[in-house]
Amino acid sequence: MEMIMEYFKDAEKNLFRPDLLDKDALTASTKIVEESKDKRGFSRFSLSSSQLRKFFNEFRNLEKKANTTDDFQKILPLVKLVKSKAEYYRGKNSISKEFKDFLHDNVNSIHDKRDFEAFMLYFEAIVGYCYGKPGFHKN
């Protein structure tokens, strides 16, 4: 089921929701990077740190492009393209369904530069929480 993200408290998009970069980011990090134990008792994660970095860096590159143009609508199709990349990696079992769904839900919620900026802060907070999980950065 597709979910629309609400990044702001106000219609003018001036105030972030208070829990966005805190409680919501922690909850999302737990969903997209689930930890389990293999047969030998070693921790396994549902998403590798390299896959998380790959998508985060993709968005960082889009952010650089967005910051060099006055018309975000020129960048928006490239943001939407990330959904197909998520499908590709999901098809290869390189990313979890939860991470693919996270990317889809957030990309679908980006309509303008302000949404994109909010998403980038949210994603950055999630990455921080993921890397805070003991052992995550070693996979």
N, C-alpha and C positions, 0 to 999 in steps of 0.2 A: 504494500500500500504506500503510495506516494505521500510525502509529508512536505508541507510548505513551512520553511523556517521563518520565524519572526525575529529579526535582529534588533528591532527598535521598539521603544516604548511609545513613541509619538509618530504621527502621520508625516511630520516634516523631516523625519529621519535625523534628528539631532541628538537624541538620547538613546544610548544602548540599553537594552534590557539589563538590569543589574546582575542577573545570574548567568548571562551569556558566556562571559569569559571565566566564570568560576564553576558553579555547580553544573551548568549545562555542558561545559567543555569537559569536565571530569566524567560526567555520565556518558557522553559520546565517546570518550577515549576508552572507557570500559567496554562499551558495545563493539567498537571497531577493532579492538585489540584484546580479544579474549585469551586468557591463559588457561592451558590445560597441561596435564602430565602425560608423557609418553609411557611406553611399557617399562622403561628403565627408571622412571621417576623424574626424568628431566623435564623442565618447563618448555612448553611449546606455545607459540603465539599464533593466533589466527591470521596475522598480517606481519610480514617481515618489516624490519626497520628500513630496509632499502626500498621497498615498495612505497612505504609511507613517505620517505624522502623524495622519491621519484615524483609523486603527485604533488607534494608540497612545493618542490622546486619548479614544477610545471606552472603552478599558480603564481609563484614568485616571478617567473619570466613574463607571465601575462600582466602582472602588476607593473613591471617595468615598462611594458608597452603602453599600458593604460596611463601611466604617469607622463608619457611623452606625447600624448595626443589630447586635444580638447574635446574629441568626440568619442566617448566610451562605446557608442553603438558600433564603431568600427572594430572594436576588440571583442564585443559580446559574442559574435559567432565562434571565435576561438575558445572562449570560455565554455560555450555549449558543446564544443567538440570534445571536451574532456569526458563527457558521458560516453561517447563511443569508445574512447580509450579504456575507460573503466570496464565496459562490456568485454572488450578484447582481452584484458588481463583476467577478468572473471572467467571467461571461456577457457583460458589456459590454466585455471585454478591457481593463479598467482596472487590474487587478492580474494578476500572473503566476501560473501554476499552482503554482510553488514557494511563493509567499507564501500562497496559498489553502491549500495542504497544510500549511504551517507553522501557520497559524491553526487549522485543523481538528485537527491532532495535539495542539497545546497545549490547546485548549479541551476536547478529549476526555480530557485528563490532569488536568483540574481537578475535584476532588471535594469539596474543603472550603476553608476560608479560608486555611489554611496553604499548600495547593497554589497558590491564587490569588496569595498574597503572593510565593511563589517565582517564579511565572511573571512577575509584574510586574517583579521585579528582573532576570530573564533577558531580558525584552523590552526593558527600559531599556538593558541592556548592548548588545543587538543594535542598537538605535537609535543608540547612540553610535558603534558600529563602522561603521554605514551612513553616518552623517554624516561620519565620518572619511575616507571615500573621496573623493579629489579630484574636484570637480565635481558630486558627488551633490546637494548642497543647492541647486544652481542650476537643477535641472530641475523 
